[in-house]
Amino acid sequence: MLTVLRQISLRLRSRTGAGNSSQLTTKRLYAVERTVKRNKIMPWTVPPRVIGLAVAGLILGGYYVAHLETAPETGRRRFMPLTKQDEEYFRLKILYARLKLYRGNILPVHHPTTQLVRRITQRILTSSNLGHLEGEQPPMDSWRSTTSTAKIPRPLTDTKWVVLVVDDADDVNALATIGLVCIFYGRHVYCAE
């Protein structure tokens, strides 16, 4: 290290020449010496951008690993960013928003069109094993055979579904989210024809 400093000081002296520049040369020599000592303590520096990217990668990787879960149907691992509580919260939020939006236009439960839509929805939910209509008993697991010893493991979901039939003959639309089936009366008339 001393040889490096001596070489630097000789170069600086040869550039500055003689006279009052010896103080300037000394200042430069001390600046170079501090730089060399600093580099000896920390020979490499990491740019702040690289550190920021590394921290962001660790945080995102931790979030990904924390939200992995095993699918009950296949046993494979999958990324699920929402928990069951989050899904239930959003389901209720969407349901209340739809009830507020279509207040006064929703057909009652005993209306024939509502009964027809509820029967069809119940058949779809039962065959797809997606849950049951709210206010009705959950269906038994029809996939498990009682006569044979072989059983097909199918998880029964306990999702409660709400069926809304909106009295709007002009709107030909339908929507479904988790736990909500909303049919407009115009869709029923369109399908009946």
MOCORJO-V381356 format. One record per backbone hydrogen bond with DSSP energy under -1.0 kcal/mol. NH is the residue of the N-H (numbers start at 1). CO is the residue of the C=O. E is the energy in kcal/mol with one decimal. If there is no record, write none. Layout:
nh = [NH:NH]
co = [CO:CO]
e = [E:E]
This chain:
nh = [5:6:7:8:9:10:11:12:13:14:15:16:17:25:26:27:28:29:30:31:32:33:34:35:36:37:38:39:40:41:42:51:52:53:54:55:56:57:58:59:60:61:62:63:64:65:66:67:68:69:71:75:78:80:87:88:89:90:91:92:93:94:95:96:97:98:99:100:101:102:105:107:111:115:116:117:118:119:120:121:122:123:124:125:126:127:128:130:132:134:136:142:161:162:164:166:167:168:175:177:180:181:182:183:184:185:186:187:188:189:190:191:192:193]
co = [1:2:3:4:5:6:7:8:9:10:11:12:13:21:22:23:24:25:26:27:28:29:30:31:32:33:34:35:36:37:38:47:48:49:50:51:52:53:54:55:56:57:58:59:60:61:62:63:65:78:76:71:69:67:83:84:85:86:87:88:89:90:91:92:93:94:95:96:97:98:102:165:108:111:112:113:114:115:116:117:118:119:120:121:122:123:124:125:159:161:133:140:132:179:181:183:105:166:182:180:177:162:175:164:173:166:168:184:184:185:186:187:188:189]
e = [-2.0:-2.5:-2.2:-2.1:-2.7:-2.4:-2.0:-2.4:-2.4:-2.1:-1.6:-2.0:-1.8:-2.3:-2.1:-2.2:-2.3:-2.5:-2.5:-2.2:-2.6:-2.5:-2.5:-2.0:-2.5:-2.6:-2.8:-2.5:-1.7:-2.1:-2.7:-1.7:-2.6:-2.4:-2.3:-2.4:-2.4:-2.4:-2.1:-2.4:-2.7:-2.5:-2.3:-2.3:-2.4:-2.5:-2.3:-1.2:-1.2:-2.5:-3.3:-2.3:-2.8:-2.7:-2.1:-2.3:-2.3:-2.5:-2.3:-2.3:-2.1:-2.4:-2.3:-2.7:-1.9:-2.3:-2.5:-2.2:-2.2:-2.4:-2.3:-3.3:-1.3:-2.4:-2.3:-2.4:-2.5:-2.3:-2.2:-2.6:-2.6:-2.0:-2.2:-2.8:-2.5:-2.4:-2.1:-2.0:-2.3:-3.3:-1.7:-1.0:-2.6:-2.0:-2.9:-2.9:-4.2:-1.6:-2.6:-2.0:-2.0:-2.7:-3.1:-3.0:-2.0:-3.3:-1.4:-1.5:-1.1:-2.1:-2.1:-2.5:-2.2:-1.4]
